[in-house]
Structures are given as structure tokens and as C-alpha cells.
């Protein structure tokens, strides 16, 4: 809270509460690849977009949660930006069936190379563990039609 959403430094590394991607008007493809996760911690990612929509699993949404345990190894999200827009992503987890975020040791280490970003997420327990969920997000060229977004 003290950082007002800005990254904080822990042991010389930047820890982020949220990851953001900007999109220009038009269609864009985002591929989400699950690298690893710890099932006992029930991790996932929350996706929220403003001034646009996302097509995933045949559903057009402005927000959704992608759970590590039930999602495929690769999920494709077709993003339609009505104007310049921002997609925000943060890590979540489930405790006794309730979705939680932003507390405890929550945060992400983020590394980006070209159009691919790796998010290493720590859950909300009292122990910092950036192996709770590790995913890659890759921005790709959008297809000419809306057939994608149905793989989940």
C-alpha cells in the first residue's frame, strides 16, 4: 500500500503487484503458457481490460480468472481494443473456495524479452515463493477472424 501500486524492491529484485500491457485499436492475440505451478496453493491469474474485450473459450469478456489447475497448458486470448486500452493482470489464489489477492507475500517477478513476458507469482501465504505460478504471456499477430479464443 505504501508504494501505491508501484513495484517494490526485495533482496535487490523488483516485485510487482500487477502487470499491464497496452494495446492500440484493433485485434491482438495474447498467448498464455503455463510453465509451472504448485497445485496445493490453488493459484491463478486475474485478467481485466478497459476499453476493449477479450475472447476466450468462446466467451467475450472484459474480465476473467484463469486457474492453473483447470486451464490448458496454452490458452489464447483474442483482444479487441475499441481505442487505446490497457490489460491488467495480477496473481490470485483460492483459499477454502474464496478468491484472494493483494495480501500476504503476494507479488510477481516480471521479466520481458521482445513480445514475451514471464510472470513468476508468489501467493498470499506468509512465505514468499515465486514458484507458486509461473506463466509466459506472448503478444502475437492476431488472426483475420475470430476463430481463436475457443481453446480453453
N, C-alpha and C positions, 0 to 999 in steps of 0.2 A: 504494500500500500504506500509505503514511503516513496517508492520510486515512481509512483503514478503511472504504472504500466511500462515504464522503460526497463530495459534489461538491467540486471544487477550482476555484480561480479562475485563469484565464489571460487576460491582456490585458483584465481587467475583466469577463469573462464566466464564468458558471458552466458547468463541464464535468462531465458525469455519466458514471459507468461503467455505470449501469443505470437503467432507467425502470420504475416499478411502478404498477400500477392495483389498487385494492381493489374487490371485488365482494361484495355481500350474497347470502344464499342465494337460489337460483333461476336462471333463464336470462337471459343477457345476450348482446348481439350486439356484436362488435368488427369494424369495417371497417378494413382495412389498404390504404391507397392509396399506390402507388409514385409519387413525384414525379419523381425523377431518380436516376441512378447512373452510376458510371464502370465499364464492363464489365471493363477491364483489371485492376481491383483485386478482382474477384470478391466483392463484398460481399453481406451478408445480415443477417438478424436471428434471434436465438435467442429462443424463447418457452418459458417454464416456469411451470406453475401447481401450487399445492399446495392440497389440499382441494377440488379441482374437476377438471373435464376440459374439453377443447376439441374441437369437431367441426370438422374442416377436410378438404376433399377426400374426404368420406365416411368419414373415419377419426376415431375417438375417441382422443385422445391427452392425455398430461399434459405432453409436451414435443415440440417440433419446431423445425426450422430452415426459414426461408423465404428462399430465394436470389433476389436481384434479377434475375439473368439468366433464370431459369426460371419465376418466378412471374408471374401475370397482373398487369395494372395495378391491379386491385382484387381483394382476397381477403376473404372474410367468414369470421369465426371465431365459432361459436356456443359460448359459455362456459356451463357448468353448474356452479354453485357449490353444494357439499354443505352448506357452512356459510360464514361469512365467510372469504374467501380472497384471496390476492394473486397477481396475474400479474406476473412479472418478464420484462423484455425488454432485451436488450443486443445491440450490434452484433458481427458476426463477419465473417470473410473466409476465403478459401481460398488457400493457398499450396502449389503442387505437389500438389494434391489433399487436403491436410490442412486441417482446420478450425482456425482460430486465433481468439483473443480476448484482451482484457485486457492486451496488451503494446504496446510502441512508443507511437505517438501515438493510441492507441485512446481513444474517448470520444464523447460526444454532447452537442450543444447541444439543449436542450429548450425549446419554447415551447408554452404551453397557453392555449386560449381556449374557455371553456364546456366542451363534451364532446369537443373535438378537440385533440390534441397533435401537434406536428411534431417529429420526431427528425431532426437533421442529424448524420450519423455520420462520424467520421474513422477510417480503418483503422489498421493496426499498423505502417505504414512509419515512417521517420524524419522524414517531412514531415507536419505537421498539415494535414489537408484535410477540412473538414466537408461537402464536396460528394461524398464517396465514395458515400454513400447518403442520400437524403432521402425520408422517408415521413411520412404522416399516419395517425394512429390515431384513429378516432372511435367513441365508445361510442354505440350506438343501441338503440332498443327492440327487444327480442327478439321473434321471431315466435311464433305459437301452436303451431307444430310444428317438427320437426327437419329440414325440407327444406333449410335453409341449411347452409353448410359443405361444399358439394359443388362449388363453382365453380372451385376450384384444379385 
